[in-house]
Amino acid sequence: MDVACGTLISLIFFTIIRVLWVVYQTGKALRPKSPKSMNTLIVLGSGGHTAEMIGVLSTLQKERFCPRYYVAAATDNMSLHKARVLEGSVDDTMGDRGATVQFLQIYRSREVGQSYITSVGTTLVAISHAFWLMIRIRPEVVLCNGPGTCVPLCAIAFLFKVVGVRWSSIFYIESIARVKKLSLSGLLLYKLRMADQFYVQWPQLQRKYPRAHYVGCLM
């Protein structure tokens, strides 16, 4: 019993140290550019989220960020359509594993108007699906700008850092619609220090959240 207790304490201690180390490394400046291309996950959201992300992606060096995996909620076909237009593709299939661009969908934790009781089950399903996607993709870069679907994906990416599966650099861009305070997704990623780089588009937000980087209007 004493041996088991000692082992458990050692495991907890090691886990805490590992998490603190990952948080410390996550907050540091990015390493020099690597010449190789990077597996990139792009999280899209309904409404203005996708419009803003498309604006950011229009200046992306596509040869450096590939293969690219676009992920949107299962009920959000419009966002994936916009991504296909951006990529110049009209193929509705997911394509082969080695394809340069793939378009994927993920279950929502909770639909608009859904009761909180039934959302417990759908949340568990959504987390399981997100975990399966992340195991499959194992992205080196995660780009997101606020949709709720990005939170479980970023949390799993952070977990992968802790357990040593993959080191993913998470870039979070807060929506321009957020002038005085962060969105719930942004607040979670900021407070839990999951994002490697956190960008805001209003100077007053940077003053309120000093670890964020003010980049001005990106639209």
SVG drawing of the C-alpha trace seen along z (x, -y; Angstrom):
<svg xmlns="http://www.w3.org/2000/svg" viewBox="-34 -51 50 53">
<polyline fill="none" stroke="black" stroke-width="0.4" points="0.0,0.0 2.8,-2.4 4.6,-1.6 1.4,-2.2 0.8,-5.5 4.3,-6.6 4.1,-5.8 0.8,-7.8 2.3,-10.8 5.4,-10.6 3.1,-10.4 1.0,-13.4 4.2,-15.4 5.7,-14.6 2.4,-15.5 2.3,-18.9 5.9,-19.6 5.3,-18.6 2.2,-20.8 4.1,-23.8 7.0,-23.2 4.6,-23.1 2.9,-26.3 6.3,-28.0 7.4,-26.8 4.0,-27.8 4.4,-31.4 7.8,-31.8 8.6,-33.4 8.3,-31.1 11.4,-29.2 13.1,-30.3 11.3,-29.3 11.7,-25.7 12.2,-25.0 9.8,-22.1 6.0,-22.4 3.8,-22.0 0.6,-20.0 -2.0,-22.8 -5.4,-22.6 -7.8,-25.5 -10.9,-25.8 -13.8,-27.6 -17.0,-29.0 -20.3,-30.2 -21.0,-33.8 -18.2,-36.4 -15.7,-33.9 -15.2,-32.2 -15.2,-35.5 -12.4,-36.8 -10.4,-33.6 -10.7,-33.6 -9.3,-37.1 -6.3,-35.9 -5.8,-32.8 -5.7,-34.8 -2.2,-36.0 -1.0,-32.6 2.1,-31.0 0.3,-27.9 3.5,-26.0 4.7,-26.3 1.4,-25.3 0.4,-22.0 -1.3,-19.7 -4.2,-21.9 -7.2,-20.5 -10.3,-22.7 -12.6,-21.8 -16.2,-23.2 -19.2,-22.1 -21.3,-19.3 -24.2,-21.6 -22.0,-24.4 -21.7,-23.6 -21.4,-27.2 -18.0,-27.7 -16.6,-24.6 -18.0,-25.9 -16.1,-29.2 -12.9,-27.3 -13.3,-25.3 -13.8,-28.5 -10.6,-29.9 -8.7,-26.7 -10.1,-26.7 -11.7,-23.3 -15.2,-22.0 -14.6,-18.5 -17.0,-17.6 -15.1,-14.5 -12.5,-14.4 -9.9,-13.1 -6.9,-10.8 -4.9,-11.1 -2.0,-12.5 -4.0,-15.2 -2.8,-18.8 -6.2,-20.1 -9.0,-18.3 -12.4,-19.5 -13.7,-17.9 -16.6,-18.3 -16.9,-17.9 -19.9,-17.4 -21.1,-20.3 -21.2,-20.1 -24.5,-21.9 -26.8,-23.2 -28.7,-26.5 -31.8,-25.9 -30.7,-22.5 -31.4,-21.7 -28.4,-21.6 -29.4,-18.1 -29.3,-16.5 -26.1,-18.5 -24.2,-16.4 -24.4,-13.4 -23.7,-15.4 -20.7,-17.1 -19.2,-13.7 -19.8,-12.6 -18.2,-15.8 -15.1,-15.5 -14.7,-11.8 -15.0,-12.9 -12.6,-15.8 -10.0,-13.4 -10.3,-11.0 -9.8,-13.8 -6.7,-15.2 -5.2,-11.7 -5.7,-11.4 -4.3,-14.8 -1.8,-15.5 -1.3,-19.1 1.8,-21.1 -0.1,-24.4 -3.6,-25.2 -5.3,-28.4 -8.6,-29.5 -10.5,-32.7 -13.2,-32.1 -15.8,-29.5 -16.8,-27.2 -15.6,-24.1 -12.0,-25.3 -11.9,-24.9 -11.9,-21.0 -9.5,-20.9 -7.1,-23.3 -7.4,-21.5 -6.6,-18.2 -3.6,-19.8 -2.4,-21.1 -2.8,-17.6 -0.7,-16.2 2.0,-18.6 1.9,-17.3 2.0,-13.6 4.5,-14.1 2.3,-13.0 2.9,-16.2 4.0,-19.8 1.3,-22.0 1.7,-25.7 -1.8,-27.3 -2.5,-30.7 -5.6,-32.4 -7.0,-35.5 -9.8,-37.2 -12.7,-38.4 -12.8,-42.1 -16.3,-42.2 -14.7,-41.8 -13.9,-45.4 -14.0,-45.5 -13.8,-41.9 -12.7,-38.5 -15.1,-35.9 -15.7,-32.8 -13.4,-30.8 -10.7,-33.4 -11.0,-33.9 -10.6,-30.1 -7.5,-29.9 -6.0,-33.0 -6.6,-32.2 -5.5,-28.6 -2.5,-29.7 -3.2,-27.2 -2.4,-29.5 1.2,-30.0 0.3,-33.3 -2.8,-35.3 -3.8,-38.2 -6.4,-41.0 -7.6,-43.6 -8.3,-46.5 -5.6,-48.3 -7.9,-48.4 -8.1,-44.6 -4.3,-44.4 -4.1,-46.7 -6.7,-44.6 -5.0,-41.3 -1.3,-42.1 -0.1,-38.7 -2.1,-39.3 -0.5,-40.9 -2.3,-43.9 -2.2,-43.5 -4.8,-46.0 -7.7,-45.3 -7.1,-42.1 -10.1,-42.5"/>
</svg>
